[in-house]
Amino acid sequence: MTAYKYKALSRDGSKVSGVVEAYDEFEAVAKIKADCSVVLKITPVAEKRRERIDLNEPMWVSDKVLSLTASQFAILLKAGMPTARTVEIIAQQTTDKLMKRILTEVAKDVAAGYSLSQSLETRGKKIPLTFIETVRAGEESGTLEESFARLVTYYEKSHKIRSKVRSAMMYPIFLSVLAVAVIIIIVKVTVPVVTSMIVGNGGKLPLPTRMLLGAYNFFGKWWWAFIGVIVAAVICIILYRKTENGRLRFAKLSMKLPVLGKISVLKSASQFAGTMATLLSAGLPITNALTITGKVLDNYAVGLTVGACTLGIEEGKRLGDVLRTNPYLPPLLTEMTAVGEESGALEGTLTTIGSYFDSEVEQASAKALSMLEPMITVVMGVVIGFIVIALYLPMFTMYAGM
């Protein structure tokens, strides 16, 4: 609930002012007009935050938390628990700080008579749109517990895929960090000792050693400038990616990269099929489902083209025909969608094809990582090998001349 300060004219024409609590400005005006004839001015009262910002609170609600929350809703609602009491119980039991804060506020709104989806839309800015719209569809169709059951399956699958990819990435990341650490130690500790010994004995430095010393002296003197350039470049890229043109360019580029581009396309197909199946099963019209799916897809370019498909549906075209014009979705996805649409089993077909692309994403990610590990090892070996040669070659030359 939000507090609003207002100035109005009473029934007898005198000016009055006060504060009213309401869900939004429209409700605040309605409450004021119950006692006043004309509302002159209304402004929300800025809430003073008495608590410090909790830095341990997550920036967004994770798929795992969403799956667990949806499961709790499905169980309690199926048992006949009222919605307001259900939200209150789950808010008390959840251990995720962000979800606890959101549900605590939602519980107050629902107890005041507002719908669950309406409150989630207002309070849950960090909750995915798919979650909110599926809840809204469940409320409108009277199948709220079934909608939460679908969300459990959807976010469980999403969490498993993300976890597998994240776990597979740990070893290459560890190997990369180890490689950089080894190279830094060799350069910082070994290079000064060996080179000073060689120069002190009057030895002539070969080209690899001079190259190594040049790089060592340059970075030793200008390391701050090097780091500054990298930081500035990263900041510029981040700022550019926040622009409309930047988001679109990077999204298209991600689908053209070797190996990784295929993973991006497969992931978009998997997200499209899974999200559409969930929303259509909840009872949303195809146009609404396409609009929401376009907004939640990770790849911005694919999301724009999917959202634009609603124009074709509104013109009377079939979903399969509209998707065939999409340049980013795999042909298998579009053809299977058309088959499911013609057979009247679109939701089931999308669920099946979504599982297929989930498997393809896992296999493609595993293949990419299996290629990445030896590449890191080779690069590490080449760099360390060059350093070793640059250090010991003048020593061998010096000993040979004795």
BELDAMO-V421133 format. One record per backbone hydrogen bond with DSSP energy under -0.5 kcal/mol. NH is the residue of the N-H (numbers start at 0). CO is the residue of the C=O. Records with the same first field share a line. If there is no record, write none. Layout:
BEGIN
NH = CO, CO
END
This chain:
BEGIN
1 = 21
3 = 19
4 = 42
5 = 17
6 = 40
7 = 15
8 = 37
9 = 7, 13
10 = 34
12 = 9
15 = 7
17 = 5
19 = 3
21 = 1
27 = 23
28 = 24
29 = 25
30 = 26
31 = 27
32 = 28
33 = 29, 30
34 = 31
35 = 31
36 = 8
37 = 8
39 = 6, 37
40 = 6
42 = 4
44 = 2
45 = 43
48 = 46
49 = 47
54 = 52
56 = 53
60 = 125
61 = 59
65 = 61
66 = 62
67 = 63
68 = 64
69 = 65
70 = 66
71 = 67
72 = 68
73 = 69
74 = 70
75 = 71
76 = 72
77 = 73
78 = 74
79 = 76
80 = 75
85 = 81
86 = 82
87 = 83
88 = 84
89 = 85
90 = 86
91 = 87
92 = 88
93 = 89
99 = 95
100 = 96
101 = 97
102 = 98
103 = 99
104 = 100
105 = 101
106 = 102
107 = 103
108 = 104
109 = 105
110 = 106
111 = 107
112 = 109
113 = 108
118 = 114
119 = 115
120 = 116
121 = 117
122 = 118
123 = 119
124 = 122
126 = 123
131 = 127
132 = 128
133 = 129
134 = 130
135 = 131
136 = 132
137 = 133
138 = 134
139 = 135
140 = 136
141 = 137
142 = 137
146 = 142
147 = 143
148 = 144
149 = 145
150 = 146
151 = 147
152 = 148
153 = 149
154 = 150
155 = 151
156 = 152
157 = 153
158 = 154
159 = 155
160 = 156
161 = 157
162 = 158
163 = 159
164 = 160
165 = 161
166 = 162
167 = 163
168 = 164
169 = 165, 166
170 = 166
171 = 167
172 = 168
173 = 169
174 = 170
175 = 171
176 = 172
177 = 173
178 = 174
179 = 175
180 = 176
181 = 177
182 = 178
183 = 179
184 = 180
185 = 181
186 = 182
187 = 183
188 = 184
189 = 184, 185
190 = 185
191 = 186
192 = 188
193 = 189
194 = 190
195 = 191
196 = 192
197 = 193
198 = 194
199 = 195
200 = 196
201 = 198
202 = 197
209 = 205
210 = 206
211 = 207
212 = 208
213 = 209
214 = 210
215 = 211
216 = 212
217 = 213
218 = 214
219 = 215
220 = 216
221 = 217
222 = 218
225 = 221
226 = 222
227 = 223
228 = 224
229 = 225
230 = 226
231 = 227
232 = 228
233 = 229
234 = 230
235 = 231
236 = 232
237 = 233
238 = 234
239 = 235
240 = 236
241 = 237, 238
242 = 239
246 = 242
247 = 243
248 = 244
249 = 245
250 = 246
251 = 247
252 = 248
253 = 249
254 = 250, 251
255 = 252
256 = 252
259 = 257
260 = 256
262 = 258
263 = 259
264 = 260
265 = 261
266 = 262
267 = 263
268 = 264
269 = 265
270 = 266
271 = 267
272 = 268
273 = 269
274 = 270
275 = 271
276 = 272
277 = 273
278 = 274
279 = 275
280 = 276
281 = 277
282 = 279
283 = 278
288 = 284
289 = 285
290 = 286
291 = 287
292 = 288
293 = 289
294 = 290
295 = 291
296 = 292
299 = 297
302 = 298
303 = 299
304 = 300
305 = 301
306 = 302
307 = 303
308 = 304, 305
309 = 306
310 = 307
311 = 307
312 = 308
313 = 309
314 = 310
315 = 312
316 = 311
321 = 317
322 = 318
323 = 319
324 = 320, 321
325 = 322
332 = 329
333 = 329
334 = 330
335 = 331
336 = 332
337 = 333
338 = 334
339 = 335
340 = 336
341 = 337
342 = 338
343 = 339, 340
344 = 339
348 = 344
349 = 345
350 = 346
351 = 347
352 = 348
353 = 349
354 = 350
355 = 351
356 = 352
357 = 353
358 = 354
359 = 355
360 = 356
361 = 357
362 = 358
363 = 359
364 = 360
365 = 361
366 = 362
367 = 363
368 = 364
369 = 365
370 = 366
371 = 367
372 = 368
373 = 369
374 = 370
375 = 371
376 = 372
377 = 373
378 = 374
379 = 375
380 = 376
381 = 377
382 = 378
383 = 379
384 = 380
385 = 381
386 = 382
387 = 383
388 = 384
389 = 385
390 = 386
391 = 387
392 = 388
395 = 391
396 = 392
397 = 393
398 = 394
399 = 395
400 = 396
401 = 398
END
